[in-house]
Amino acid sequence: MKIKEISVNTLVEWQKRGEKFKLIDIRSQGEMQNGMIPTGAAHPMTAIAGELDRYQQEETIVIYCRSGVRSAQVCSFMQQHGFTDVINLGGGIMDWAKQGLEVVVPTEDVLQACL
């Protein structure tokens, strides 16, 4: 099954329009300490299999990592588990930051939830 992918510009447009979707950062806790895309949930790739029940299989879920490679792998994994609208953020947080968009440092609570 082909992995859907959107650009940072499309994600920003979706946010402006109030589109309904979940945004998930699948990077490691250490990577997240450098900043996350605002409104994103933290679910490291190593723990995603145990987190699938948090999401509805039909809801729109945008997955991101540093550059888009690991998030594409997670999209594929989720598709194999019945998720129908998972989308990879092409270029990941690197493209987000290159465009000068806001990144937030996660709170200690967010980081602890990653363990």
Order of alpha helices (4+ residues) and beta strands (2+ residues): beta-alpha-beta-alpha-beta-beta-alpha-beta-alpha-alpha
